[in-house]
């Protein structure tokens, strides 16, 4: 199952991906927002990329890339909704 290490990795990946997506989309948010956006982005990216036939590999770097792509998509959609 999930251990404390897995939770810690999710938080790190979420924080980095959320921060990168925020930089790309020029969005302002704190650490908690970045983590939330990054974790949700990981789910979106994990669903979207294989659906499109795209594979970025395995490992921590590919998880960050996938989560960042998903987080950018999330921030884009949220931006459309807010307008």
C-alpha positions in Angstrom: 0.0 0.0 0.0 1.1 3.6 0.5 3.6 4.4 3.1 4.9 7.7 4.5 7.6 7.7 1.8 5.0 7.5 -1.0 3.1 10.4 0.5 6.3 12.4 0.8 7.1 11.7 -2.9 3.5 12.7 -4.0 4.0 16.0 -2.1 7.3 16.7 -3.7 6.1 15.9 -7.2 3.0 17.9 -6.6 4.9 20.9 -5.3 7.4 20.9 -8.1 4.8 20.3 -10.8 2.5 22.9 -9.4 5.3 25.5 -9.1 6.4 24.8 -12.7 2.9 25.0 -14.0 2.4 28.3 -12.2 5.6 29.6 -13.8 4.5 28.5 -17.2 0.9 29.8 -16.9 2.0 32.9 -14.9 -0.3 32.0 -12.0 0.3 33.1 -8.5 -0.2 30.6 -5.7 1.4 29.5 -2.5 3.0 26.2 -1.6 -0.2 24.5 -0.6 -1.9 25.6 -3.8 1.0 24.4 -5.9 0.9 21.0 -4.2 -2.9 20.7 -4.8 -2.6 21.8 -8.4 0.4 19.5 -8.9 -1.3 16.4 -7.4 -4.5 17.0 -9.4 -2.3 17.7 -12.4 -0.6 14.3 -11.9 -4.0 12.6 -12.2 -5.0 14.6 -15.3 -1.6 14.1 -16.9 -1.6 10.4 -16.0 -4.9 10.0 -17.8 -4.4 12.4 -20.7 -1.0 11.5 -21.9 -1.6 7.7 -22.4 -5.0 8.5 -23.9 -3.1 10.6 -26.5 -0.5 7.8 -27.0 2.3 9.8 -25.4 4.8 8.2 -23.0 7.4 10.2 -21.1 9.0 7.2 -19.4 9.3 6.2 -15.8 10.9 7.6 -12.7 10.7 10.8 -10.8 11.6 13.2 -13.6 8.9 11.7 -15.9 6.4 11.9 -13.0 7.2 15.6 -12.6 6.8 16.2 -16.4 3.5 14.3 -16.5 2.2 16.2 -13.5 3.3 19.5 -14.8 1.6 18.9 -18.2 -1.6 18.0 -16.3 -1.3 21.0 -14.0 -0.9 23.3 -17.0 -4.0 21.9 -18.5 -5.8 22.3 -15.1 -4.7 25.9 -14.8 -5.7 26.6 -18.4 -9.2 25.2 -17.8 -9.5 27.1 -14.5 -8.5 30.3 -16.3 -11.2 29.7 -18.9 -13.8 29.1 -16.2 -12.8 32.3 -14.2 -13.3 34.5 -17.3 
